[in-house]
């Protein structure tokens, strides 16, 4: 397995683990509010705002830990040069990420149109961000494996 494949596999696993842990935490917090919380928008809005830096910080931490462990195990450092192949893979996987995210965004907005409770829209938006990230990581792994 090449370095980029290993790196993106670790990112994928980390993304899934952090997302599951965050959703379990948010679900516990929501259940603790009671049967019909009056501050639904405030709770879910803060959950969404907190999720973004949590993902960014964990991605940075995972990158640092992965680089250290990979260097210790393989005795080779992370390549500094990004070639055209890497740029093509990055742009294709980013495009896939954006497509999944936009579809999920419109589906979450559609829940308002269908007169569903507000938390459904924000939960769908959170799930969209998670699923788009996972799909983007999987796309990178597939592109590296098959060679674009």
N, C-alpha and C positions, 0 to 999 in steps of 0.2 A: 504494500500500500504506500503510495507516495505521500510526501509531506502535506500537500494541500488536502488530500483525501482524509488523512488522519485529523488534520486541524478542523475541517468542516464536520467530520463525524463527531468530534468532541464538542464543537459548537452546537450541533443538533441535539446531542444528549443533554448538554447543559441547558439549552433552551427549553426542552421538554420538561426537565426536572424542575427548573425554576418556575416555569409556568404552572405546573401542577401544584407545587408548594404554595405559590402565591394565591392560586384559586382556592386551595383548601383554607388558607388563612383568611381570605376575604369571605368565604362562605361561613366560617366560624363567626367572624365579626358581624356579618349580616344577620345570622340566626340569633346572636346575642341582643340585637336591637329590639326584638319582639315581633309579634305577628304582622303589624301594619305600620312600619316606620313612616313618620311624617316627613323625614328628611331624606327620601330616596335619592333625589337628584344630588344632594350634597354628598351622601355616602358614595354613590357610584362614580360621581365626578372625581372625588378625591382618590378613589381606588384606581381610576384610569390615569390620573396624573401621577400617582405614586408608581404605577407599574412601569412607566417609561424609564425613569432613572434607575429603577431596580434592574431592568433588562440591560441597560447600558453598563451599569457598574458590574453586574455579574459577567457580562461579556468580556469586559476588560480584565477582571480577575481570572476568568477561565483562560483567557489568552496568555496571561503572565504565567499561570501555573502550568499550562500546556507547554509553553516554550521552555520552561525550566526542566520539566520532566522529560520532554522529548530530547533536549540537549544531553541530559544525563544518560538516558537509555541508548540513544542512537549515536552519540558522540559527534553529531553534526548540528550546526546552528541553523536557524531559520534563514532561508534565502532572502537576501536584501533586494534582489532584482525582480521586478515584475515585468514579464514580457508580454507580447501581444496576445498570446494564448490565454494568460491569466486575465487580461483586460476583457477579452471576448467572453470568457466564462463569467466574469463578474457582471458584465453588462447584460448578458442573457438571463442570468439568474435574478438580477435586479428587476428586469422587465417582467419576469414571471411573478416575482414578489409583488410588484405594483399591480399587475392584473388581478391576482387573487385578492389583494387588499381592496381594490376599487370595487370588485364584485361584492365582497363582504360588507363594505361600507354602504353600498346602495341597498343591500338586503337589510342592514340594520336600520337604515332610514325608512325602509318600507314598513318596518314594525310600527313606526309612529303613524303612518298612513292607515295601517290596519287596526289602529286604536288599541294597541297592546300597552301594558304598563311601561313606564319610562325605563325601569331597570332592564327590561328585555333588550332595548336598543343598546344600552351601554354594555351589557354583558355580551351581546352579539358583536359589538365593536371590539371589545377586549379579545374575544375568541377569534375574530378576524385578524387582529394583529398577531396573535400567537400562531394561528394556522398559516398565515402568509410568511412569517419567519421560518416556520418549519418547512414549508414548501420551498422557500428560497434556499435553505440549507441543503435539502434533498436534491434540488436542481443542481447546485454546485457539485455535490458528490457525483451525481450521474454524469455531468458534463466532464468532470476530470477523469472519470472512469472510462467513458467511451470516447473521449477526445473531441468534444464538441461536435 
